[in-house]
Every structure is written in C-alpha cells, then in structure tokens.
C-alpha cells in the first residue's frame, strides 16, 4: 500500500466547534502538502461537524479511557494497545492544534501524550506538533513529561508566545491552525451582541456583569461546546438566558452562519473570537487563558481578565470594540503565520 498515513491526535470528537475546526484545518493542510495522505483520527466518538478530506477514518480510540465498564488498568492497557496498532500502519503522529499539553486537573493528560510519543518512537513513527498550546505546567514531573514530548517531535510548533515560553527554544512560533481554513461566510453582520461562556471559569458575577453590560441590545447566546462527551456550554448560558429573556440561542458548527446578524462577539471561547476576526466582526475577550489575550492583542481588541469584569468595565470594553474592526492586515499576518505550521514540517515529509 502506497501513501503516507498520519495519526491525528487532539480533542477531536468531543462536540467542540473549535476542535472540529482544528481537525479540519490540520487534515486539509496536510492533504495539500502530501497528496496521497491518509488520516486516522484518535477521537472521542462524537460527530465532527466540518468538511473533511475523503481519506480520513475516525477510530474512537480516545473513547476507551471513558469506558466506565472496564477497570482503569484495563482501559489504559487497551488505550496503549490501540495506539500501538495504529502506529504500526502509520508514518506520522501529529498533535494538531489546541491546548493539548497542560496539567489542568493533574498530570493524566500530559502523561498520556508522553506515552503516545514513546510508543510512536518505538514503532519508528515520526512525531510533529502543529499549532499547539502549552499551558499551566509547573513542577519537575510536568516539566519532565513536556521535555519527553518536545524532545520526541521532529517539529514542535506553537500558536502563541506564552506557549513558546513554556515549551522552550525548540518550539517554533506560528499562529492557530484555524486561521489557515476560513469558514464559509455567513450573511451580513448586524447589531446583535453574541456571548460565549467557558463553564470551568464561569461565575455568577460574570452572569450579572454580562446581563447589565448588554441590557437593551439584541443578544445571541453561542454554544461552542455541545453537551455529550463532556458537559456543554448550555448550562452556563442558561443562567444568562434567565436574565436576558429575549436572547436567541445558536450553535456554532462548520460555517459562520451562527454569526449572521451579529455585530460584536464577547466572551470566553477562543474559536468564537477567531471566527469573529475572520468575519470582520469586532470582539471582546475575557481571558481565562493566555491564548485569548494573545488573540485580542493581535487584533487590537479589548480584553479583560475574568476577575476584572464588572458591568461597567465590560460595557466600556464593548463600546470601545464597537468602534473598531479587525484589521485586514492583522488577519493576513495571522494566515501567513498559520502557514508556518506546515512550512516547518515540510522538510521532514520527504
């Protein structure tokens, strides 16, 4: 059998618009660079609502770890065995976008990524990380695990300066992979304010501040994380809906239709803000993660830390953003930087 097989690793199949977009962007870019490419996706089993290359197979292998019918040791053994088989028929393991390397909630995620790298290397599979985020690492064990991952990779490309500062001098700075795959344009912008929520950083004070800051406006509540494999955004947004009874609900999927009639996007979901930047819609970030602050800085858009959000500070930020538009030059620069992901990998593809 001819061709190059890429095993794609990420938070795919979790019902998240941003991760769906990253999968499509990663596979599309690799397919353009390697015309005979085939893809095996390590996913969590939910649908991916994006157009994808034809020669792509979902494996559901990440779903193994959530199988509560099996003891933890058997789950881990099955997880490793599945990866071992996949790597036996592949040339590359690619970590494609997203904050894949972190220590939120412990070292489990980072340890699994290091395990995959070790298994891939034993199998003779080359490893790359493209447009990834690195966040929240501290302590010698987390540092050692990240060193294993970075040291295993032929190329390690990060999406922002904060990630590069953690990953070290081998990391190549680019931009988020999604900049390389524009969404299908939606209908014309309007006057509505679209709000997004990130449940782990959500709070009653944010609900109250947002409700007051957008009072009297048309409001759209945007679901970025659909409920299923993980909890969705709906429960957090429902708290807003009770104070904004006229708000419309929309789910972000494989195009920009959810932004139809929207004149400003405000909130905590990175890829909703990135979609706004692509669509020429101003936005306000609430930066629970450095990636949001980085995105806002790239486009000179207002950004607030969650602890600094009050009704008055948020209303002022929305008013300031309304007078701006994401600069076409900034968007072009981000697309150029996103192309560095594949450019960094290209010399190793032969």
C-alpha positions as CSV (number, residue, x, y, z in Angstrom):
1,X,0.0,0.0,0.0
2,X,1.4,3.4,-1.0
3,X,0.7,6.7,0.6
4,X,1.5,8.4,3.9
5,X,-0.6,7.7,6.9
6,X,-1.0,10.4,9.6
7,X,-2.4,9.5,13.0
8,X,-4.0,12.8,14.2
9,X,-4.2,13.4,18.0
10,X,-6.3,16.1,19.6
11,X,-9.6,16.8,21.4
12,X,-11.5,15.6,18.4
13,X,-15.0,14.2,18.5
14,X,-15.8,16.0,21.8
15,X,-18.6,18.2,20.4
16,X,-16.5,21.3,20.4
17,X,-16.6,23.7,17.4
18,X,-13.0,24.8,17.9
19,X,-11.6,21.3,17.9
20,X,-13.8,20.4,14.9
21,X,-12.3,23.4,13.1
22,X,-8.7,22.4,14.1
23,X,-9.2,18.9,12.9
24,X,-10.4,20.1,9.5
25,X,-7.6,22.7,9.3
26,X,-4.9,20.1,10.2
27,X,-6.1,17.4,7.8
28,X,-6.8,19.9,5.0
29,X,-3.3,21.4,5.3
30,X,-1.6,18.1,5.4
31,X,-3.6,16.7,2.5
32,X,-2.5,19.7,0.4
33,X,1.1,19.1,1.3
34,X,1.0,15.3,0.9
35,X,-1.4,14.5,-2.0
36,X,-1.5,10.8,-1.1
37,X,-2.1,11.3,2.6
38,X,-4.4,9.2,4.6
39,X,-5.7,10.0,8.1
40,X,-6.5,8.0,11.2
41,X,-8.2,10.2,13.9
42,X,-7.8,9.5,17.5
43,X,-11.2,10.8,18.6
44,X,-13.7,10.7,21.5
45,X,-16.6,9.4,19.4
46,X,-18.8,12.4,18.9
47,X,-19.7,13.8,15.4
48,X,-17.3,16.3,13.8
49,X,-19.4,19.0,12.0
50,X,-16.8,20.2,9.5
51,X,-16.0,19.2,5.9
52,X,-13.0,16.8,6.0
53,X,-10.7,15.1,3.4
54,X,-12.1,12.0,1.9
55,X,-9.4,9.6,3.1
56,X,-10.0,10.0,6.8
57,X,-11.1,7.4,9.3
58,X,-12.3,8.0,12.8
59,X,-11.1,5.4,15.3
60,X,-12.9,6.4,18.5
61,X,-9.7,5.3,20.4
62,X,-9.8,8.2,22.9
63,X,-13.2,7.0,23.9
64,X,-11.6,3.9,25.5
65,X,-10.5,5.9,28.5
66,X,-14.0,6.9,29.4
67,X,-15.4,3.3,29.3
68,X,-16.5,3.0,32.9
69,X,-17.4,-0.7,32.4
70,X,-13.7,-1.5,32.5
71,X,-11.2,-1.2,35.4
72,X,-8.8,1.7,35.0
73,X,-5.8,-0.5,34.4
74,X,-7.5,-2.4,31.6
75,X,-8.6,0.9,30.0
76,X,-5.0,2.1,29.9
77,X,-3.8,-1.2,28.5
78,X,-6.4,-1.1,25.8
79,X,-5.6,2.5,25.0
80,X,-1.9,1.7,24.6
81,X,-2.6,-1.4,22.6
82,X,-4.9,0.6,20.2
83,X,-2.2,3.2,19.7
84,X,0.4,0.5,19.1
85,X,-1.6,-1.0,16.3
86,X,-2.3,2.4,14.8
87,X,1.3,3.3,14.8
88,X,2.2,0.1,13.1
89,X,0.5,1.2,10.0
90,X,1.5,4.9,10.1
91,X,4.4,7.2,9.3
92,X,3.4,10.1,11.4
93,X,1.8,11.0,14.7
94,X,0.6,14.6,14.6
95,X,-0.7,16.6,17.5
96,X,-3.0,19.0,15.7
97,X,-3.8,22.3,17.5
98,X,-5.5,23.1,20.8
99,X,-4.1,23.2,24.3
100,X,-3.0,19.6,24.3
101,X,-0.2,20.0,26.7
102,X,-1.4,21.1,30.1
103,X,-1.7,20.0,33.8
104,X,-5.2,21.1,34.5
105,X,-6.7,18.6,36.9
106,X,-3.5,16.7,37.3
107,X,-0.9,15.1,35.1
108,X,-3.1,12.4,33.4
109,X,-3.4,14.2,30.0
110,X,0.3,15.1,29.8
111,X,1.3,11.6,30.8
112,X,-0.9,10.1,28.1
113,X,0.6,12.4,25.5
114,X,4.1,11.4,26.6
115,X,3.1,7.7,26.5
116,X,1.9,8.1,22.9
117,X,5.2,9.7,21.9
118,X,7.2,6.9,23.5
119,X,5.1,4.2,21.7
120,X,5.3,6.1,18.4
121,X,9.1,6.3,18.6
122,X,9.5,2.6,19.4
123,X,7.3,1.9,16.4
124,X,9.5,4.2,14.2
125,X,6.8,6.7,13.7
126,X,7.8,10.4,13.3
127,X,6.1,12.9,15.6
128,X,5.0,16.5,15.0
129,X,3.1,19.1,17.0
130,X,1.4,21.8,14.9
131,X,-0.2,25.0,16.2
132,X,-0.5,23.6,19.8
133,X,-1.0,25.4,23.1
134,X,1.1,24.7,26.2
135,X,-0.4,26.0,29.5
136,X,-0.5,25.6,33.2
137,X,2.6,23.5,33.8
138,X,4.6,23.6,37.0
139,X,6.8,21.2,39.0
140,X,9.5,18.8,37.9
141,X,7.2,16.0,36.8
142,X,5.2,18.1,34.4
143,X,8.4,19.7,33.1
144,X,10.0,16.2,32.5
145,X,6.9,15.0,30.7
146,X,6.8,18.0,28.4
147,X,10.5,17.5,27.8
148,X,9.8,14.0,26.6
149,X,7.1,15.2,24.2
150,X,9.1,18.1,22.8
151,X,12.2,16.0,22.5
152,X,10.3,13.3,20.6
153,X,9.0,15.6,18.0
154,X,10.7,16.4,14.7
155,X,9.0,19.8,14.8
156,X,7.1,21.4,17.7
157,X,5.1,24.4,16.5
158,X,3.1,26.5,19.0
159,X,0.3,29.0,18.4
160,X,1.4,31.8,20.8
161,X,4.3,33.3,22.7
162,X,3.0,32.1,26.0
163,X,3.3,28.5,24.8
164,X,6.7,29.1,23.4
165,X,8.0,30.5,26.6
166,X,7.0,27.2,28.3
167,X,8.0,24.8,25.6
168,X,11.5,26.2,25.3
169,X,13.9,27.0,22.5
170,X,13.0,24.1,20.1
171,X,9.4,25.5,19.7
172,X,8.6,27.3,16.5
173,X,6.1,30.2,16.8
174,X,3.2,30.2,14.4
175,X,-0.5,31.0,14.7
176,X,-3.6,28.9,15.3
177,X,-4.2,26.4,12.5
178,X,-7.8,27.6,12.1
179,X,-6.5,30.8,10.5
180,X,-5.5,28.6,7.6
181,X,-9.0,27.4,6.9
182,X,-11.5,30.2,6.5
183,X,-15.1,29.4,7.4
184,X,-17.8,29.7,4.8
185,X,-19.0,33.3,5.0
186,X,-22.3,33.8,6.7
187,X,-24.9,36.6,6.0
188,X,-24.1,40.2,6.7
189,X,-23.3,41.4,10.2
190,X,-26.0,43.2,12.2
191,X,-26.3,44.8,15.6
192,X,-26.7,41.8,17.9
193,X,-24.1,41.0,20.6
194,X,-23.1,37.3,20.7
195,X,-22.0,36.0,24.1
196,X,-20.0,32.9,24.9
197,X,-19.2,31.0,28.1
198,X,-16.4,28.7,29.3
199,X,-18.0,26.7,32.2
200,X,-14.8,26.0,34.2
201,X,-14.2,29.7,34.5
202,X,-17.9,30.8,34.7
203,X,-19.3,32.6,37.8
204,X,-22.4,34.3,39.0
205,X,-20.6,37.6,38.9
206,X,-19.8,37.2,35.2
207,X,-23.5,36.4,34.6
208,X,-24.5,39.6,36.4
209,X,-21.9,41.8,34.6
210,X,-22.8,40.5,31.1
211,X,-26.5,40.9,31.7
212,X,-26.1,44.5,32.7
213,X,-23.5,45.3,30.0
214,X,-25.7,44.2,27.1
215,X,-29.1,45.3,28.5
216,X,-31.3,46.7,25.8
217,X,-29.4,45.1,22.9
218,X,-30.3,42.1,20.8
219,X,-28.4,39.2,22.2
220,X,-27.3,35.8,20.7
221,X,-26.1,33.1,23.1
222,X,-23.5,31.0,21.3
223,X,-22.9,27.3,22.2
224,X,-19.3,26.4,21.2
225,X,-19.1,23.2,23.3
226,X,-22.0,20.9,22.7
227,X,-23.1,18.6,25.5
228,X,-22.3,14.9,25.2
229,X,-18.8,13.6,25.7
230,X,-18.2,16.5,28.0
231,X,-20.6,19.0,29.6
232,X,-21.7,21.6,27.2
233,X,-22.0,25.4,27.4
234,X,-25.7,25.4,27.7
235,X,-25.9,25.2,31.5
236,X,-23.7,28.3,31.8
237,X,-25.6,30.2,29.1
238,X,-28.9,29.2,30.7
239,X,-28.0,31.4,33.6
240,X,-27.7,34.3,31.2
241,X,-30.9,33.4,29.4
242,X,-32.9,33.8,32.5
243,X,-31.8,37.4,32.8
244,X,-32.0,38.1,29.0
245,X,-35.3,36.6,28.1
246,X,-35.3,37.8,24.5
247,X,-31.9,36.2,23.7
248,X,-31.6,33.9,20.8
249,X,-29.7,30.5,21.0
250,X,-27.3,29.3,18.3
251,X,-24.8,26.5,18.0
252,X,-21.5,27.1,16.2
253,X,-20.8,24.4,13.6
254,X,-18.9,24.1,10.3
255,X,-19.5,27.6,9.0
256,X,-20.1,31.2,10.1
257,X,-23.9,31.0,9.9
258,X,-24.2,31.4,13.7
259,X,-22.7,34.9,13.4
260,X,-25.4,36.1,11.0
261,X,-26.8,39.4,12.2
262,X,-24.1,39.7,14.9
263,X,-22.1,42.9,15.2
264,X,-19.9,42.0,18.1
265,X,-18.8,38.8,19.9
266,X,-17.9,38.9,23.6
267,X,-16.8,36.1,25.8
268,X,-14.5,33.3,26.7
269,X,-14.5,30.9,23.8
270,X,-11.3,31.3,21.7
271,X,-12.5,30.0,18.4
272,X,-15.7,32.0,18.5
273,X,-13.5,35.1,18.8
274,X,-11.3,33.8,16.0
275,X,-14.3,33.3,13.8
276,X,-15.3,36.9,14.5
277,X,-11.9,38.1,13.5
278,X,-12.2,36.1,10.2
279,X,-15.6,37.6,9.6
280,X,-14.5,41.2,10.2
281,X,-16.6,41.4,13.4
282,X,-15.2,43.2,16.4
283,X,-14.9,41.2,19.6
284,X,-14.1,41.5,23.3
285,X,-12.1,38.7,25.1
286,X,-12.5,37.5,28.6
287,X,-9.1,35.9,29.0
288,X,-9.3,32.9,31.3
289,X,-6.4,31.6,29.2
290,X,-3.4,33.4,27.6
291,X,-4.5,32.4,24.1
292,X,-7.4,34.8,24.3
293,X,-5.2,37.7,25.4
294,X,-2.8,36.9,22.5
295,X,-5.7,36.9,20.0
296,X,-7.1,40.2,21.3
297,X,-3.6,41.7,21.1
298,X,-3.1,40.6,17.5
299,X,-6.3,42.4,16.5
300,X,-6.1,45.4,19.0
301,X,-9.4,44.3,20.6
302,X,-10.3,44.9,24.2
303,X,-9.6,42.1,26.7
304,X,-10.4,41.7,30.3
305,X,-9.3,39.1,32.9
306,X,-12.3,37.4,34.5
307,X,-11.6,38.9,37.9
308,X,-11.6,42.4,36.3
309,X,-15.0,42.0,34.7
310,X,-17.8,44.2,36.1
311,X,-20.8,45.6,34.4
312,X,-19.0,49.0,33.9
313,X,-15.7,47.6,32.7
314,X,-17.4,45.2,30.3
315,X,-19.8,47.8,29.0
316,X,-16.8,50.1,28.3
317,X,-14.9,47.3,26.5
318,X,-17.9,46.6,24.3
319,X,-18.3,50.3,23.5
320,X,-14.6,50.5,22.6
321,X,-14.7,47.4,20.4
322,X,-17.8,48.6,18.6
323,X,-15.8,51.5,17.0
324,X,-13.2,49.1,15.6
325,X,-12.9,46.4,13.0
326,X,-10.4,43.5,12.9
327,X,-7.8,44.9,10.5
328,X,-7.4,43.0,7.2
329,X,-3.6,43.3,7.6
330,X,-3.7,41.6,11.0
331,X,-5.8,38.8,9.6
332,X,-3.4,38.4,6.6
333,X,-0.5,38.2,9.0
334,X,-2.2,35.5,11.1
335,X,-2.9,33.5,8.0
336,X,0.8,33.8,7.0
337,X,1.9,32.7,10.4
338,X,-0.6,29.8,10.4
339,X,1.1,28.6,7.2
340,X,4.4,28.3,9.2
341,X,3.0,25.1,10.7
342,X,3.2,23.1,7.5
343,X,6.3,25.1,6.3
344,X,8.1,23.9,9.5
345,X,7.0,20.3,8.8
346,X,7.7,20.3,5.1
347,X,11.4,19.5,5.2
348,X,10.6,16.3,7.2
349,X,7.9,15.0,4.9
350,X,10.2,13.6,2.2
